[in-house]
Amino acid sequence: MKSIHTTPEFHDISEDEVLAALDDPNPDNPVAVEVARLMDGYLSNFQEHVEKIGHIPQSILRSSGGCPVESIAMRLVSETIRDALEEEA
C-alpha cells in the first residue's frame, strides 16, 4: 500500500473551505480535485488491503486523516464503502 497524503498547499485549509469546494459546481476546483485524488488513493489502498487479508476490517472504516482535506476524503471513502456493503446485504 502506498502512503497517501495531501500536498502542502492543501494541508492547512479548513474543513469549511473543503466542504465549500465540494459544493462548488466547477469540476476544476483545485480543492475538489485534490479530494478526488485522495479518495482514489484511499480506495486503491483499501482494495489492496482487502485482497491481501480476505475480509473488510471494521477498523479501516474509522480511519481519520492528518488534516481536514484528508479527513473529509477518508470520511467520503468510508461512506462509499459502507453504502456498497449495505447494497450487497
N, C-alpha and C positions, 0 to 999 in steps of 0.2 A: 504494500500500500504506500501511496505517496503522501507526503505531508502537504496538506492544502491550507494555505493562509492567504489572506488578502494582501494586496500590495500596499506599500506605505502610504500612498495618497488617500486610501480609504480607511485606514486604521482608526483614525481619530474622529470620524464623523459620528454624529449621534444617532440613536435609534429613530428619532423623529425624522431626521434627514433621510435615513434609509427608507422608512415607510413612505415618505413623501415621494421619493424617487420611484418606488414601486407603483405608486398611484399615477405617475406621470405617463400620459399616453404615448410619449415619444419612445419608440423602441430602441433608440440610440442613446438613451440616458446613461451616462457612464456608470452611475452607481447601480442601476438596474442590471446593466451588462455585467458588472462585477459580481452581483448576487447570483446571476445565472451561471457565471463561470465557476463560482464556489460550489453551487448546487451540483453542477455536473461532476466536479471533482469528488464531492462527498458521496454522491450516488455511485460513482465508479468504485470508490473505496468500499462502500457498503456491499456492493455486488461481489467484489473480490473477496471480502471477508466472509460473506455468507457461503460462497462457493467453497472456500477453504475449510470452514468448520462444519458446514452442512445444515446449519439452522440459523434462525434470526435471534440473537441475544437481545433481551428486552433492554439491557443497559445501553445498547447502541442508540436507542431512540431517546435517550435522556442526555445526550451529549450537549455541550454548550461551547460556544466559540470564545476566542480571546478578546473580541471587540464586538461592537454592535452589528456590524455588517456580517461578520462570521456567525454570530448567534442567530440572526434572523435567517440566514441561508440554511443553517443547521435545523432550525425550527421548521422551515418550509419543507426541507427534505424529510424530516421526521413525520410531518403531517401527510406528505405524499405517500410515504411507506405505510403509515397506519391506514390511510384510505384504501390503498391497494389490498392490504391484508383483510380489511373489513369486506371488501367486494368479493374476495375469494371465499370468505366464510359462509 
